[in-house]
Amino acid sequence: MAIKYSPTVIEHFTNPQNVGEIENADAAATEGSPACGDMLTFTLKVDPESHVIEDVRFRSYGCASNISTASMATVLAKGKPVEEVKNFNAKIISEKLGGLPATKMHCSVLAVNGLKAAIKQWEINNGLAEEEEIQCNVTTIKKLLKHVINPQTGKNIISMGMINFIKIDGAKVFIEVNLGDTEDMYAENIRDEITETIESMKCLEEVVVRILDRQKFEIKDNNGV
Ligand code: FES
């Protein structure tokens, strides 16, 4: 089925704003999506006194939703203090775009996370924040899983209460997911996104994701695991 986009999404995709890279930027960050493997980079210029974003640009290797969200995020961020832009989220930006299909919400999460990562880098460069050391524990995993979007609803799997448990055993982690009202057809997408998100932590060697359907039957992945 063809995906329907709002006129604003189409406008920002066909005529994206603030594309490119700032020379001698104050900060830069590249983010990748575990869901699709796409990437994007943001560069920033920030006024050192007022902390207002003077310029922000992006380069996307993502899809139409990603380009539109990144474009809208830069339009909204320009001229605003970093403290305000840090509160941006995928929902706010997608609403400004007239909505995004639920299966495309991860693309907007990627764009917003990229912008926030550039801001964080600017804060680190200016001694306003410290590089976070990733702790290999359940709390960190839950935090990361907030980036995994249920393609049916466009909401993250933590806020939807889809995680039954997370158990770390040495370098292995077991995660049990309940699909609830989510269609079985989205199970593999969710499994892949969880696996790739957790693998980005680098401290765990094996990720086992068990997914239960509405009747609490296990959904095996394509390898029968
Ligand atoms: Fe990869 Fe949209 S499908 S960013």
Boltz pocket constraint, residues with backbone or C-beta under 6 A from the ligand:
constraints:
  - pocket:
      binder: B
      contacts: [[A, 33], [A, 36], [A, 37], [A, 38], [A, 61], [A, 62], [A, 63], [A, 64], [A, 65], [A, 66], [A, 104], [A, 106], [A, 107], [A, 110]]
      max_distance: 6.0
